[in-house]
């Protein structure tokens, strides 16, 4: 069977060399994979399954539908979204792709640059070919071979999908597996607060604006029974002057029905370090207070030592140049007793933000 080719032309002559006209096969799966593989007699056996057959199976048969624990009425089903009934598989097997041209990432997106990295993932600024818009795509750095690893990685995706859109939460668009790596397509932001926290000292008006908008994000997710558990400047993003909470890799349910993995210890209260998970929503309040305190002081919070302990005991030094009302609010957010910390809703309703909004409108 002949393979026909099509010529892909760029919309602009200014595109890079990687985007210039190329000839690609219309059937990127190829005819060779559709033929029987030639194997020696010693390789043949009753249990032999060719790699081409495996690739074809995964291309045609989607993985099982996974229950989303963040949706109260969700269940794990044995039908694909189009209603085709099939057998359940004992483990979750993501579709395979690779050098056979099935890469969704390479097909749908043009990678521009890396904009972030962590212990388990990297984030890239990408251009989506079909709609001409910029996005951020995050993908795991290691292959997720085990079913437990894949399900753990999916917790972030499931939390974002279940929460839905909010102006102060980084937007989620899509996710998929490729070669046992998880890819997450998200809203592209301008920068995170970690990019600016050491370049200058934040004024009280600036940190109040950030605190208010992130508090609205926390109110939104807490009302839906979800805790973030990794609030810090690195995970607070800015887009067109709007602050957005992102990176839900440690997100869990407030009712403790899901595994709990706390985030950066520098922003964690003492109770979570003692594995007391009775007030997970108040953990986020403490972490937001610690993040704001770091922006005010202009240097990274300690990972250990006397000042680390003082912060968890509520012993915050006076902050020259900042109002007593602001300092009292910060101390309340970082109170050692989680029951005395404000909720996200009461934080949003705090009168200090009315004063901030009046000053901002002058």
N, C-alpha and C positions, 0 to 999 in steps of 0.2 A: 504494500500500500504506500503510495507516495506521500510525503509530508509537504504540504504547501506552506509557504512563508508569507508573512505580511511585513510591510515596512512601517516602522513607528517613527513619526516625525515630531519634533519638538514644536511647541507653540511659539517659541522665541529663538532667535539666532544667538541670544546671549547665554543660553544654557551651557553648562559645562560639557567637557568631552564625554563624560559618562552618560550624558543625556542626549547625545547625538543619535541620528537614525541608525537603527540596528535591525537586522533580520532575525526574527524569532519564529520557531515552529508554532503553527496553530494548535497542534496537539502536543503540549509540552510533556505529557506523560510518556510519549514515544511508543513506537510500535514494537520495539525490542522487548519491552516489559510485557507485552501482550502475547509474546511467543513463549513456547516451552523452553525452559533453560536447558542447556546441554550440561549434563553432569555425568561423572564417571559411574561405572557400575558399583564401585565401592561406596559411593555416596548415596546411592539409592536405598531406600528402606521404607517400611510401612509408615514411619513417622515423619518422613521428609516433607517439608513445606518450603517452597522457594521463597526467596526474599521478594520477588516480584509479586507473588500471590499475596504475601503479607501486606505489601504497599498498596495493592489494589483493594484488598479488604478494608483497610483503614480509609482509603479514599472514598469508597462507596458506603461503608457502614460507619456512622458517627459513633462516638463514645456514648456510654449510658448517660441518661439525664440524672444530674446530681441534685440531691436535696439541698436547698439553701436554708441553713439554720436561722438566718436572720428574718425569714418570712415565716410567720406563725403557722400558716395553713399549707406550707410547702411539703411535698413528699417526694421520695425517690421513686421514679416511675420507669417502666420498661418499654416506653414508646418514645420515638423521637418527636421533635416539635411538629412534624407534619403528619403525625398520627399513624405512622407505620409501626405496628407491633413487632417486637422481637424479643429474644431471650435476654435476660439480665446477665451481666458479666460479673464474676466474683470480685474483680478489681476494676479500677478506673484506668483505662488505657487511652491516652491522648493520641490523636492522629499523628502519623509520622510525615515528615517532609524533609527535603534536603537538596542534594545536587540534581534531583530529577526535575527541577523546575516547579515544584509544588510549594515553594516558600511563599506564604502569604505576606510576610514582612517585606521581602525583596520585591514582590510583585506589586503590592499596593502602595509602598512607601519609598521615597528617596531619602536616605539618611543624610543629614546635614552635619551634625556635630554632637558629641557627647556633652550633656549639660549637668550630669549628676552621677554619683555612684555611692554605693553602700556596701555592707558586708555581703549581701546576698543578691544584689541587682545593680544594673546600670540603666541610666535614663538618657534617651537620645531625642534631640529635636529633629523632627522629620517633616517632610512634605508629602501629603497624600496626593497621589497622581490623579485620582478620579475627580476630586472636588477642589483641588488647588489650594487647600488650607493647610496651615501648620498645626502640628500636634506634638505631644510628648509621648514617646513609647518607652515603657519600662519593661525590661526583661531580666529574668533570673540569670545569674552568672554560672550557676552549676546546673547540670542536668538533674531533673527530678525523677530518679529511677524508681523510687519506692512509692507505693500507693499512698502511704501516710504523708510523705513529703509533698505530693501533688495536692492532696486535700488541704494540708496546712497552708500551702501557697495560695490556694483558691479562696481562703478566708477573706483576704483583702478584696478580691473581685466580688465575692458574694455580698460583703458588707456594703460596698459602693453601689452595687446594682440594687440591693434591697432598699437602701436609703433614698435613692432618687436624687434629683437635682436640687441644689440650694446655692444661692449666690455666694455664700461664704465657705463652700466646700469645693475642692478641685473637681471638675467635671470628669465623669467616666463615660467612655464611648463603647469600648469593645475589648474582648480578650480572647486569646486562643493559645493552644500549645503548638510548638514546633520543635521537633527533635528533642522532646521532653524538657524544653524550656518554656516557661510561661511568659507571654507577651501581654501587656496591658496598654491600651490606647487611651490617653487622657488629655485633658485640657492643657494647653501650653501656657504657662505663666511667665511673667517677666523675670522674676528672681524670687529667692526665698529670703527671709530675714537673716539667715546665716551669712548671706553675701554682704550685708551691710552692718552687722552688729558691732564689728570692730573698727569700722571706718569712721564712725562718729558717735557721739553720745546722743541718744534720743531725748527729745524734749518730753515733758509730761503730756502735752497735747498729742504728740505723735503716738506715744505708747497707749494713751487712752483710746485713740482711734483703733489701734490694733487689738487692744483688749476687748473692746466692745464688739467688733466684728467676729473675732474668734469665739467670744462668749455666745454670740448668736448661732454660730456653727455647732457649739457644744450643746446649746439648748435644743437645737434641731435633732441631733443624733441621740441625745439622752431621752428625749420624748419618744423616740422609736426603739428604746431599749438597748442602745449600742454605746459602748465606751471606747474611747480612742486609745488611751494608755501609752501614748508616745507624743504628747504635745511638747514641742520645743521649737526654737527659732528655725531650725533646719526644715521643719515640717509645716511652717507657716509661710505661705506663698503670697505674692503680690501680682495682681494683673490690673493694669489701668487704674491704680490707686485703690483697688479693692483687695482686702486681706482674705485669704482662703486657707482653710485647713486641709492638708493633704497627707499622703502616706498612711494608709490604714492597715499597714502590715501587722500591727499588734492589736487591731480592733477585736473586741469580743462582746458577748452579751452581758448586760448588767446583772442578769439573774444567775450568773456563774454556771450556766448550763454548758458552756463551751470552754475549751482549754484557755488558760490565761498565761500570757507571756508579756511581762512588763517591758517597757522601753528603756531609754537611757536613764541610768541610775542617778545622774546629776539632777534630774528633774522629778524624781520619784519621792513621795513622802515616806516617812518611816514605816507606816503600817504596811505598805506594799512590799517594802524590803523585808519585813517580818512575815510575809506571806499571809497577811490579813486582808481578805478580799471582800469584806462586808460592805464597803462603800466605794465601789469602783467609779461612780460618777464624780465623787469628791476627789478622787485621784487626779482626774483631768483638771479640776479647779486648781489644785495645788501646782500641777505642772504648768498651767498657764501663768500662775503667779510667779513661779520660778523663772519662766521664760521672760516675762516682763522685767523682773528684777535683773536678769542678766543684761537685757538691753539697756537698762538704766545705768548699771555699773560699768558697762562698756568692755567687759572681759569675761572669759568663759568661767562658768561655775566650777568649783573644785570637785574632784572625783573622790576625795578622801580628806582626812585631816580635821582640825578643830572647826574651821569655817563650814565644812560639809555638815558636821554635827550641829552647829549653831543654827543653820538654816532649817534643819528638821526639828529643832526644838523651838522654833519660832523666834529666835533671837536675831532679828534683822537690825543692822545699824541704821541710824538716822540717815536720810537721803537729802543732803543740802540742796536747796533750790526747788524742792518739790513740796506741794501742799500737804498739810497734816491729814486732810481728808483722803488724799491719794495713798499716803503711807499707811493709814489705818486700814484701807481697803486691801492693800497688798498683804498686810499682816493677817487679816482675816482669811484671805484666800490660802495662806500658807500656815494656818493654825495647825499645831500638832494633832489636835482632836478633829477628826474628819467631820464629826457631827456639828461642829461650830463653823465650818466653812460654808459660804453661801452656795446655793444651787446655781446652776447656769441661768435659770430663769430670773432668780432674784438678783444675780449679777447684772443681767441685761437691764433690769428695772432700776438699778441703783441711781440715785439722784445725781451722782457725780457726772454721769454721761449727759444729763441735761445741761449742766454747766459747760461741758466740753463742746456740745453741739451749738450752744449759744455763742461761745467764743469762736468756733469754726465758721459761723455764719456772719461774723462781723466783717 
